């Protein structure tokens, strides 16, 4: 007998099914704007180093890495993404991690979830944003945690609105959650954070004794449109915080399963304690390659981020105007990486989405996505925002992790857009 409801199917597994059905029906490949991971590979300089270290018979490159900082990998990773030299601060610490998703699942445990009693449900509480690529929210369900939603809204450009946070805590009612988890720059809302936003959130967390975590997977592709949490949080020795980075998006290397966590020493050491009973660290030869690259070629590492950012900007400069010209309305600006976010219309192809979705027990955003994939092959990822003042956003995310500048792609894409006729 199943112990986990099939209704919990991963959203992206559903998209794969819809794409497969379209291809079987049409005989054509999808116009896949749902893919949220890079379509490229790491730069040749990094590949050369990886090949060199994997062939090196030295024992440290082939045993468990644990939290060992091979070739000063964490110094280079944090400097590049967080814009700080954490080793210069006695109250900070950083360790390598085998990817952000796995690290995210351990955060509640590192914040003392094990101390919660089964006889006191609701004692452990976390705050996180929606809409989101909601790994943290799903694991909150798995772990039986009370999760409080901090809403993001299209009318506010999906920014961190502190009135929404305070309202959510008041409604809970919760004065002091154990952890606030955010994703900046966001997914699906590719919006960064400002220094002022971080300071407001930091002071809020300090006042109430709340731990703070930022998933910064896209920080390397944000340029000057985002301020890292680390750059601001380093000046608050009493704050308990973490920020997580990854080579997956920054260097088109998701297969490396490699990243870093930086933050306040006690929080990092709590995390390391749980991590030590969960995984044995990243692949050491891959960490060594990146560590040497960062240390020997820091300017080249920065150029890699800049080059990849420019590639996504070129693609966005085609996709965003095309979707606007087709009549879709943006839900927020794209400030980092490769995601664009749009409001789902009330009507498409002349079909009333409210009625279509209601009769099929779908959300309006899923109804829109299913119709558009089925009719045109243009595949996105649908999200429903939380309810704010009695209303919620129905959203569709289109990414540019495909060669949208290819002429054959553009011909089919433009033909499909002309058929949409969205109405709001």
N, C-alpha and C positions, 0 to 999 in steps of 0.2 A: 504494500500500500504506500502511495506517495505520502511523504511527510511534509513537503513544501508544495503549496498550491501551484498548479500550472499557470495560474493567472499572474504569477510573478515572473513571467518570461522577460528576459532582458529586452529592452526597447530595440536595441540594434539587431538582435536576432529576428525580431519581427520585420524590420526593414529588409533584411536579407531575403526573407520569404517573399515579400512583396516584389522585390527586384527580380527574383527567380521566376515568379509567376508572370511578370511582364515579358521577360526574355523568352519564356516558353511559348507565350501567346503570340508575340510579335516577330520572333526570330531575330531581334535586334538587341545589342547590348544596351544597358540602361545608361542614361545621362546621370552618372552617379555623383550627386552633390551631397550625399548623406555621409560619405566617408570622412571620418574625423581624425585620421592619422596620415602622416606625410606619404606622398606617392614617390618620393625620392629616396636616396640613400646618403650616407655620410660622405663628406668630402674625401677625396683620394688620400690626402695627407693622414687622415684619421684611419682609413682602411689600411694603409701601409703600416702604421704603428700597431694596429690590432693584429695584423698578420705576423709582425715581428715578435710580439709578446706571446702570442699563442704558440709559436714555435720555439720559444725560449724554454729549455728544460728546467730552469730554476724552479725549485719547489714552491716558493710563495705565489707563483703565477698559476698554480694548478690545484692548490688546496683550498679549504674554506677561507673566504675573505673575512667573514664575520663583520666587525665594524672597523677593521684595519684600514687606515688611510694610505693606500698605496700611492707612492710618488706624489704625495700632497694633492691628491685629487680634490678633496673637499675645499682646500684653499682656493684652487683655481675655479671650481664650480661656483662657490659662493661669491667670490670676487666678481666673476663675470655676470652673474644673475642678480645678486643682492647688493652689489656695489659697495661692499665692505670687506675689510680684512678682519675676520672674526677673531683670529688668533691674537689680535692686539687688545682684546677685551677679556678680562678675567672672568666676567660673568656669562660669557658666551661659549658655546661648544657646537661642533658640527660633526656629522658622521655620514658615511655613504649609505644609500638604501637601494634595494633592488626594485626601483619603480615606485611611483607615487600611489598608485591604486592600492597595492598591498600595504603600504605604510599607513594609508588612510584607515584601513580596517582596524588597526591597532591603537588608534588615538584614544578611544574611550577607555580601553584597558590601561593605557599609560596615564590616564587621568584618574585612576582609582576606581573604575567600575567594579572591580573585584571586591571592593569594600561595601558595595551596596547589598542589602539583605533581601532575600527573596520574600521576606515578610513585610518589606517596605517598598512596594512597587511605586515607581515615580520619583524615587529619591535621587536618582541620577538623571540629569537633564542636559540636553545639548541644544544649541541653536545653529541652524544653517539656512542658507538661502534657497529659494525656489523662484523661478524655474532654474534647474541645474542638471548637469550630468551627475545624477544623484547617488553616487557610490556611498557617500557618507550617510545619506538618508536611508538607503536600503540596509546598510549594516546596522543602523540604529534599530531598525525593525528586527533584524536577525538577533541582535543582542538584547532586545526587550527594553530599549531605552526610550524615555519620553523625549520626543523631538519637537522643538518649537520652530516654526517656520518664520524666517525673516524674509518678507516678501520683496521681490524686485518687480518694478512696474515699468511698462513701456512709456507711460506719460512722464516718467522721471529718468528716461534714458538708461534704465536698469542700473542705476547707481546705488550705493549703500546709503539708504535713507534712514537716519536715526529715529525719526518719528515712527516709521514702520516697526523698527526694532522695539522701541519702548512700548508701542501699542500691543505688539505680540506678547511681550513679557507680562504686561498688565493683564491681558486677556487670559493668560495661561492658568492662574496667576503665578509667576515665578519672579523672585527678586534677584536670585543669584544662580544662574545656570552653571554647570561645571565647565562647559567649553563652548566657545563660539568658533565655528568653522566657516570660512569664506573661500571663494575661488576668485582671485583677482590676478590677471585679467580673467574674465569669466568664460564659462562654457554652459549654455549656448550664447550668452550675451558677452561678446568680446570687448568688454569695457574694463578699463584699468581702475586704479585707485590713485587719489591725490595724497600729498603729504598731510593736508588738512584732514581728510577723511580718516587716515590712519591715526592721527593724533587724537581726534575725537573718540575713535573706537578704543584706542589704548587707554585714554583717561577714564573711559567708561569701565573698562575691564579692571583697571587698577583700583578704582573706587569700590568695586563690588567683589574683587578677588576672583576674577574669571580668567581662565586660560584662553589663549587666542591662537588660532592656526590659520595660515593662508596656504592654499594649494596654488602654487605659482608656476604651473606647468608651461604657461604661455608667456611668462615674463621675458624670456629671451628674445621674443619676437615683437616686443611692444615699443622699442625705441624710447623716445622721450614722452610718450603718451601715458606712461605708468610709472609710479614710484614704488619700488619694492618695500615691503613691510620691514625687511631687515635694516634698510637704510634709516628708518625712523625709530624702530624698536630698540636698536642698539643703544640709544641714549636714555633708555628707561631700565635701569638695573633691577628694579623691583617687578617688572612685568614678566609674567610667565607666558612664553610664546614660542611658536615654531613657524618656519617657512620652508616649503618643499619645492625643489627644482628637479628637472629631469632632462636627460639628453634626448629623450624621445622626440620632442617637438623642436628643440633648439638645434639639433644636428641631424634631424631626420633618421633617428636611430632607435625606434621603439623596441627592436629586437635585442638591444643591448641590456635592457632591464637594469638601468643604472641611473641613479640620481643622488641627491644629497639633502639632508635636513640640517638647518641651522636654527639656533634659538637659545633661550635661556638654559643655563647648564643643568639645573634640576629637572626641567621638563625633558631635555634631550636624554638625560641619564635614566629617567623613568621609561622613556620610549625604548632605549637600548636594552633595558632589563626585560621588557616584554618581547622585543624583537629577538633577543637571544634565545628565546624558547619557541620561536616561530619560524625563523629562516636563518640561513648561514651566510647571508650577505650576497653581494653581486658577484659576477664572474671576475676573478682577480686580474686576469690578463686584459680584459676590456677596461677595467678601472685604471690599470697601469698605463694603457695607451692614452686614455684621456688625460690622466695626470701629467704625463710627459708632454703631451700636446699643449696643455694649458701653461705649463711652466716654461717650456722652451720656445713656444710660439704664441704668446698672449695676443699679439696684434693680429695674427692669422685667425685665432679663435674668434676675436671680435668681428673680423671681416666675414667669417662664416655666418654669423648671426645676421649681419647686415645684408649679405647677399641673399640669404633665404628670405629675410623680411621683404626685400625688394621684389623677389619673385612673386610672393603672395600679393604684394601691393599691385603689381601688374595684372594679376588675375582678377583681383577685386575691382580694379578700374574697368574691367569688362563686365563682370557679373552684376555689380551693384547698379550701374545705369541701365543695364538690360532688364533687370527685374523691376526697376522703377518705371521704365518706359512701358512695360507690360501692364502696369497699373497696381503693382503690389506696394504696400506701405511698410517702411522700415519700423522695426520695434525699438532699435537702438543703433547708435553708430558702431562701426567696427574700428577698434583702436589697437588691436593686437591680433597676430596670428591669421587665421584663415576662415573664421566663422562670420556669416552674416545672419541676422535674425529679422524676421518679418512677421507682421500681423496676418493671421489667416483671414481671408475675406468671408463675407456672409454668403457669397454666391460665386460659383465658378462653372464654366461651360454652360451657363444658363441654369444650373442646378442649385436649388436652395440647400445650403449646407446644413442648416439647422434641422430641416426635415430629413435629409439624407442620413445625417449622423444619428438622429434620434431613433429612427426606425431600425437602425443596425446596431444600436447600443454602443456608439462610438463617441468620442469627444469631437468637437468641431474641428480641431486641428488634425486629428487622425483621419476624419472623413475627408478633409481637404487633401492630405498627403496621399491617401489611398487612390482618390480620384485622379490626381495629377500623375502619379506613377502609372496607373493603369492606362490613361489616355495618351500620355506623352513620353513616358520613361524618365521624366525629370524626378529624381528621387531626393527627398530631403528627410529631415528628422523632425517629428512633431512634438510639441511640448504644450502643456496647459499650465498657465501661471496660477498662483494662489489667488484666492478671493480677497479683494481689497475694496471696501465700501460697497459690497454687494456685487462686484463685477470682477471678472478674471480675464487675462489675456489668453487668446488662442494663438499659438505661435508656430512658425515653421523655420527651421534652421537649414540654410544652404551653405555648404563649405566649398572651398576651392582647392581641395586635395585631389584634383584631377586636372588634366591639361585642358582647361577651358579655353585656351587660346588656339587650340587646334581647329582648323577650318571646318573639318567634317563635324566635329562636335558643335561648333557654332551654328552651322546650317540647320541641324536637327533641333538645337536648342531654341533658336529664333522661331522656327516653325511651330514648335510646341508652345512657346510663350504667346504667339499670336492667337492661339486657340483658347487661352485661359479666360479672357474677358472677366476678370475679377470685379466684384461689386462689394463695396463696404457700406 
